Amino acid sequence: MLTKRIIPCLDIKDGRTVKGVNFVQLRDAGDPVELAKIYSDEGADELVFLDITATVDKRKTLAELVTKVAKAINIPFTVGGGISTVEDVKVLLAAGADKISINSAAVKNPGVIDEMAKEFGSQCVVVAIDTRNVDRLDFVHTHGGRKPTLLRTQAWAQEVADRGAGEILLTSMDHDGTKAGFANELTAEISAALSIPVIASGGAGSMPHFKDVFTFGKADAALAASIFHFKEIGIPELKEYLIGEGISIRK
């Protein structure tokens, strides 16, 4: 049985870590390099960095941040935000990232998933899916959740897996920042349908929420932000709790 992973997420805006609710109302949460080192030392299994204001002119700044993070930690980390070409990926992997995450670019040009998987290997390619429930159906949203699409979430998840993505980062916009629990039903549906790992994101507020997403949600990893940034839950304590609940987790 594969061990489940705990992954803190750092949303980056203008070089700082920020956190909001339902993708808005952002507040400062600290220096990303400092936070990364703390999480690495505390036993996080991986980290995810998402540059939520990524633009072409900021790509160099993101690469510089990646280099600083790589020097500060000794666990794998994924970087996303404004990545749309093979060249973008080369820059970030060269700077020290282990994986990259693409979202809007993949929806706009699905073939880029195939290209990146072929060039760098599936293990490097994470496709992030931001999903919102509309009239009881789940639809993909892009551009930081601002633009709805007509893509059904389940069908898109299957397509990105078929195209060579190594992992899916599934964020429920309805649950994001609410601390009311993960979208377990949708996560379980997608996890059961795919042969690649699914990282659940959006809604973590208590330790039992992590247990639920690993058991009911069938997630391979659980990602959270504010509860870690603002010291509401410690990673060592969370891992002890999950082990006590019979969840296979790295200590």
PyMOL commands that set and color helices and strands:
alter all, ss='L'
color gray80, all
select helices_A, chain A and resi 32-42+56-72+86-95+104-108+111-120+122-124+153-162+184-193+207-215+226-229+235-244
alter helices_A, ss='H'
color red, helices_A
select strands_A, chain A and resi 5-13+16-21+24-30+47-51+77-80+99-102+125-134+137-142+147-152+167-172+198-201+221-224
alter strands_A, ss='S'
color yellow, strands_A
deselect
rebuild
show_as cartoon
